Amino acid sequence: MARSTARLCAIFLCGLVVPPVHASMGNLGTSYGLMPQDIATAQGLSMFTKEVSATYYNPSYITADKRGELTAGILHAEQELRTTRSDARGNVLSNSPAQHILLGFKSNLASLTRDQHPIHVGIILGLEKYGKEMLAFQSETSDTGQYLQFGKQPMFLNIGAGTRITNGISVGASVRLTLKAAAELKAQSTLAGDTSQERLKVNAKPSLKVILGTTIEPATLFCNEACFWDGLELAVIYRTKSSSSASVEADVVVNNTIPEPGLALAVTTIDAFQPETYAVGLQYSGESWRVAASVEQQRWSELADEFAGDSIKDQAELPPL
């Protein structure tokens, strides 16, 4: 049974929040995977991938392959949210296909240093709807009210670098950019909900989140010749929490009812939340095979702390979260 988690209605504005089911850029790296290998292995080997997606999953492992790389790909996903109850519109609550363009680049900047010390950099850029959508806002006239769909983040950008600090130990760091979007709406409305003289201003500012990674090769670190540790690698990563957000502030003047400055409405959302994450992974590889295992701790309790400031959860007989 699917149900809404929050609802706010007032004269002309009606907002509805449903569990996000689409493959937004905010959840792409964890729900699906960035590159074909990440998707095919359900991210089981992503902490030890030599592709540019290592910039997100384990920035220290970008040093494992000295070659440069330029990657381009398209992901199309079909998602539906259904309910066990049906009405005149059927039982499909949400049908939101997603189309993403992903671009990746990595290179070795050793030639830029005097001692030729290898420094590997990587960039991953993703855009939703083939690059046509940069901000998840739209304005239109509707007889049944307008809906805000949360959980969207139309852009994915991750930039990182890694280097080998000694034989057997590599470190790396990257930053992930998320957007804090804000919209300001001013309008006049009648009691029937017909609006006029609408003015909508939308802007966004970036927010940077850090990802740290370390990879250790025990054989290289402790052995001078063939030993038991050959083929074994250990990785440790840390990601700070990240999310995109959208804030909407509206001042609405209702003719003959609510004069200037009007009815003030404010809605703030938390979209595509990713918790603070600690992870440890092991990989054992041979000439033509490899196996890996990882353990993660994700601090989802931080999301409850964010919701603690919700001022409408106990209003208008809203169902409990």
C-alpha positions in Angstrom: 0.0 0.0 0.0 1.5 3.3 -1.1 0.6 6.4 0.7 1.6 10.1 0.8 3.9 11.2 3.6 2.9 14.8 3.7 0.2 17.0 2.2 -0.3 20.8 2.3 -3.3 22.6 0.6 -4.2 26.2 0.5 -6.5 28.0 -2.0 -4.4 27.6 -5.1 -1.4 25.5 -4.0 -1.5 21.8 -3.2 1.7 19.9 -2.6 2.0 16.2 -2.5 5.0 14.1 -1.4 5.3 10.5 -2.4 8.2 8.1 -1.9 10.7 8.8 -4.7 10.8 6.0 -7.2 12.5 7.6 -10.1 16.2 7.2 -10.9 17.1 10.8 -10.1 20.7 12.0 -10.3 20.7 12.4 -6.5 20.2 8.6 -6.0 21.8 7.3 -9.2 25.1 6.3 -7.7 23.5 4.2 -4.9 20.2 3.0 -6.5 21.5 1.9 -9.9 25.2 2.6 -10.4 27.1 5.1 -12.5 28.9 2.9 -15.0 28.0 -0.4 -16.7 30.2 -2.4 -14.4 28.7 -0.7 -11.3 25.2 -1.6 -12.5 26.1 -5.2 -13.6 27.7 -6.0 -10.2 25.1 -4.2 -8.1 28.0 -2.0 -7.0 29.6 -5.0 -5.3 33.0 -4.2 -7.0 32.6 -0.5 -7.2 35.1 0.3 -4.5 37.7 -1.4 -6.6 36.7 -0.2 -10.1 39.3 1.1 -12.4 36.8 3.2 -14.3 36.2 6.9 -13.7 33.3 6.0 -11.3 36.0 5.4 -8.7 35.9 9.1 -8.2 32.6 8.6 -6.4 32.9 5.1 -4.9 36.6 5.2 -3.8 38.7 8.1 -5.1 41.9 6.5 -4.0 41.4 3.7 -6.5 41.6 6.0 -9.4 45.3 5.5 -9.2 45.0 1.7 -10.1 45.0 2.4 -13.8 47.6 4.9 -15.2 45.8 5.3 -18.5 43.5 8.2 -19.2 39.8 7.6 -19.9 36.9 9.4 -21.6 33.5 7.8 -21.1 30.1 8.8 -22.4 26.8 6.9 -21.8 23.1 7.2 -21.7 20.8 5.6 -19.1 17.1 5.2 -19.6 15.0 3.9 -16.7 11.2 3.2 -16.4 9.7 3.4 -12.9 6.1 3.2 -11.7 4.6 3.6 -8.3 1.3 1.5 -7.9 -1.3 1.2 -5.2 -3.5 -1.7 -4.3 -6.5 0.6 -4.6 -7.7 1.8 -7.9 -10.0 4.7 -8.9 -11.1 6.2 -12.2 -7.5 6.9 -13.1 -6.4 3.4 -12.3 -3.8 2.2 -9.7 -0.7 4.0 -11.1 0.2 6.8 -8.8 3.4 7.8 -10.5 4.9 7.0 -13.9 8.2 8.9 -14.2 10.7 7.6 -16.8 14.2 9.0 -16.5 16.8 9.7 -19.1 20.4 10.6 -18.1 23.5 11.5 -19.9 26.7 10.6 -18.1 30.2 11.9 -19.0 33.4 10.8 -17.3 37.0 11.9 -17.7 40.2 10.9 -15.9 43.9 11.6 -16.5 47.3 11.5 -14.9 48.8 14.9 -14.2 52.3 13.6 -13.5 53.8 15.6 -16.3 52.8 18.8 -14.5 55.0 18.0 -11.5 58.8 18.4 -11.3 59.4 14.9 -9.9 56.8 13.2 -12.2 54.8 12.0 -9.1 51.6 10.6 -10.4 48.4 12.5 -9.5 45.3 11.2 -11.0 42.1 13.3 -11.4 38.6 12.3 -12.4 35.4 14.1 -13.2 31.9 12.7 -13.6 29.1 14.8 -15.0 25.5 13.7 -15.3 22.5 15.6 -16.6 18.8 14.6 -16.6 16.5 14.5 -19.6 19.4 14.5 -22.0 20.7 17.7 -20.5 17.4 19.7 -21.0 16.6 20.0 -17.3 18.9 21.8 -14.9 16.4 22.9 -12.2 13.4 20.8 -11.1 10.8 23.6 -11.3 8.0 24.3 -13.7 5.0 26.6 -13.7 1.7 25.9 -15.4 -2.0 26.5 -15.0 -4.1 23.6 -13.8 -7.8 23.1 -12.8 -6.9 20.5 -10.1 -3.9 22.2 -8.5 -0.2 21.9 -9.0 2.0 19.2 -7.5 5.6 19.3 -6.3 7.5 16.2 -7.0 10.3 15.7 -4.6 13.3 13.4 -4.7 14.7 15.0 -7.9 18.2 16.4 -8.5 18.7 17.0 -12.2 22.5 17.3 -12.1 25.3 15.0 -10.8 28.8 16.4 -10.6 31.7 14.7 -8.8 35.4 15.9 -9.0 38.2 14.1 -7.3 41.9 13.2 -7.3 44.1 10.4 -6.0 47.8 9.7 -5.5 50.1 7.0 -4.2 51.8 8.2 -1.0 54.0 5.2 -0.6 54.3 1.7 -2.1 51.1 -0.1 -1.2 49.1 2.9 0.1 47.0 5.2 -2.0 44.7 8.1 -0.9 42.1 10.1 -2.6 39.5 12.7 -2.1 36.6 14.1 -4.1 33.8 16.6 -3.8 30.2 16.1 -4.9 28.2 19.2 -5.9 24.5 19.4 -4.9 22.1 22.2 -5.5 20.1 24.3 -3.1 17.3 25.6 -5.2 14.9 28.4 -4.2 11.8 29.8 -5.9 10.0 33.0 -5.1 6.4 33.4 -6.4 4.2 36.5 -6.2 0.7 36.4 -7.6 -2.9 37.7 -7.4 -5.7 35.2 -7.1 -9.5 35.0 -6.9 -11.4 32.8 -4.5 -11.9 30.4 -7.5 -8.2 30.0 -7.7 -7.6 31.9 -10.9 -4.2 33.6 -10.7 -2.9 36.6 -12.6 0.2 38.8 -12.6 2.4 35.9 -11.6 6.1 36.6 -11.1 8.4 33.5 -10.5 12.1 33.8 -9.7 14.2 30.7 -9.4 17.9 30.4 -8.4 20.2 27.8 -7.1 23.5 27.8 -5.2 26.0 24.9 -5.0 26.9 22.9 -1.9 30.0 20.8 -1.8 30.2 17.4 0.0 33.4 15.5 0.7 34.3 11.9 -0.1 37.5 10.4 1.2 39.1 7.0 0.4 42.2 4.9 1.2 43.4 1.7 -0.5 46.0 -0.6 1.0 47.9 -3.4 -0.8 49.4 -5.6 2.0 51.6 -7.6 -0.4 53.3 -4.4 -1.8 53.5 -2.9 1.7 55.0 -5.9 3.6 56.4 -8.3 1.1 59.5 -8.1 -1.1 58.6 -11.2 -3.1 55.6 -13.5 -3.6 53.7 -14.0 -0.4 50.3 -14.9 1.1 49.0 -11.3 0.7 49.3 -11.3 -3.1 46.1 -10.2 -4.8 44.5 -8.9 -1.6 43.4 -5.2 -1.3 41.7 -3.3 1.5 39.7 -0.1 0.9 38.2 2.3 3.5 35.9 5.2 2.4 34.0 8.0 4.1 31.2 10.1 2.6 29.6 13.1 4.2 25.8 13.4 4.0 24.5 15.1 1.0 21.1 16.2 -0.3 19.6 18.7 -2.7 16.8 20.9 -1.4 14.1 23.2 -2.8 12.5 26.1 -1.0 9.4 27.8 -2.3 8.1 31.0 -0.9 4.9 32.5 -2.2 3.0 35.7 -1.4 -0.6 35.6 -2.8 -3.0 38.5 -2.8 -6.7 37.3 -2.9 -8.9 39.9 -4.4 -11.4 41.4 -1.9 -10.3 38.9 0.7 -6.6 39.0 1.5 -4.9 42.4 0.8 -1.2 43.2 0.5 1.2 41.8 1.4 -0.9 38.7 0.8 -1.1 35.2 2.1 2.4 33.9 2.8 3.2 30.3 2.0 6.5 28.5 2.5 7.5 25.0 1.6 11.0 23.6 2.1 11.9 20.1 0.9 14.8 17.8 1.3 15.4 15.8 -1.9 17.6 12.9 -2.8 19.1 12.6 0.7 22.2 10.4 1.1 23.4 9.7 4.6 26.8 10.0 6.1 28.5 6.7 5.1 31.5 4.6 6.4 32.5 1.6 4.4 35.3 -1.0 4.4 35.9 -3.4 1.5 38.2 -6.3 0.7 39.1 -7.6 -2.8 41.0 -10.8 -3.7 41.9 -11.1 -7.3 43.7 -13.6 -9.5 44.8 -13.6 -13.2 41.3 -13.7 -14.6 38.9 -13.5 -11.6 38.3 -11.4 -8.5 35.9 -11.4 -5.6 35.0 -8.6 -3.2 33.0 -7.9 -0.1 32.2 -4.7 1.7 30.4 -3.5 4.8 28.8 -0.1 5.1 27.3 1.9 8.0 24.8 4.5 6.8 23.6 7.0 9.4 20.0 7.4 8.3 19.1 8.8 11.7 20.4 12.1 10.4 17.4 12.3 8.2 15.1 12.2 11.2 17.0 15.1 12.7 16.3 17.1 9.5 12.6 16.3 9.8 12.5 17.4 13.4 12.0 21.0 12.1 8.9 20.1 10.1 6.2 22.5 11.1 3.2 21.0 9.2 3.5 17.3 10.1 0.9 17.7 12.9 -1.5 20.1 11.0 -4.7 19.5 9.1 -5.0 15.9 10.3 -1.9 14.7 8.3 -1.1 11.0 8.6 1.9 10.2 10.8 5.3 9.8 9.0 
